[in-house]
Amino acid sequence: MPKPSLRTRSKKRVQKRVPGGRTTIHFKKEKSKPAKCSRCGQMLHGISRCHPSELRKLTRSQRRIMRMYGGQLCASCLRELLKEAVRIAA
């Protein structure tokens, strides 16, 4: 009997053959939701959409975008913020 968290049909099931010759059910890990912009909620491009344990194994440059607020704001929101900052400073 699988543990209670796996007793749902929303989990993907995969039949796997084990070395003993019999088949067992393995449950697929779900992908994490895509990263979103904290300002407008748009999906962030360039950030891998994988399980957190797999995300840790990636290099730092694959985990986030190397610019100001990379991984937090989308490019268009960052552009607007920079414009506002320059206008206020000037």
C-alpha positions in Angstrom: 0.0 0.0 0.0 1.5 3.4 -1.0 1.8 6.1 1.6 -1.2 8.4 1.8 0.3 11.3 -0.2 0.7 8.9 -3.2 -2.9 7.6 -3.0 -4.2 10.3 -5.4 -4.7 10.0 -9.1 -3.1 13.3 -9.8 0.3 11.7 -9.4 1.7 10.3 -12.6 2.3 6.5 -12.3 5.1 4.7 -14.3 5.4 0.9 -14.5 9.1 0.0 -13.9 10.6 -3.5 -14.2 12.9 -4.2 -11.3 15.9 -6.5 -11.4 13.9 -9.4 -9.9 11.7 -9.5 -13.0 8.5 -8.2 -11.5 7.1 -4.7 -12.2 6.4 -2.0 -9.7 4.7 1.3 -9.8 7.0 4.4 -9.5 5.5 7.8 -9.0 6.9 10.7 -11.0 7.9 13.9 -9.3 5.9 16.9 -10.3 7.7 19.8 -11.9 7.7 23.1 -10.0 5.6 26.0 -11.2 7.5 28.4 -13.4 9.1 31.4 -11.7 7.1 34.6 -12.0 7.8 38.3 -11.9 7.1 39.7 -8.5 5.7 42.9 -10.0 3.5 41.9 -12.9 3.2 38.1 -12.4 4.5 37.3 -15.9 6.5 34.0 -16.3 10.3 34.6 -16.1 12.2 33.2 -19.1 15.7 31.7 -18.7 15.0 30.0 -15.3 14.9 26.2 -15.3 11.6 24.7 -14.4 12.6 21.6 -12.5 12.3 20.0 -9.1 14.0 21.9 -6.2 16.4 19.0 -5.6 17.5 19.1 -9.3 17.7 22.9 -9.2 20.3 22.8 -6.5 22.6 20.7 -8.8 22.6 23.3 -11.6 25.3 25.9 -11.9 24.6 29.4 -10.5 24.2 30.9 -14.0 21.6 28.2 -14.9 19.6 28.9 -11.7 19.1 32.6 -12.2 19.6 35.4 -14.8 22.8 37.4 -14.2 21.5 40.9 -14.1 20.0 43.2 -11.5 16.9 41.6 -9.9 17.5 38.5 -12.1 15.1 35.8 -11.1 12.7 38.3 -9.4 11.7 40.8 -12.1 11.0 40.4 -15.8 13.0 42.5 -18.3 10.1 44.9 -19.0 9.4 45.6 -15.3 13.1 46.1 -14.7 13.3 48.6 -17.6 10.4 50.6 -16.2 11.9 50.6 -12.7 15.3 51.9 -14.0 13.5 54.6 -16.0 11.7 55.7 -12.9 14.9 55.7 -10.8 16.7 57.8 -13.4 13.8 60.3 -13.7 13.7 60.7 -9.9 17.5 61.1 -9.6 17.6 63.7 -12.4 
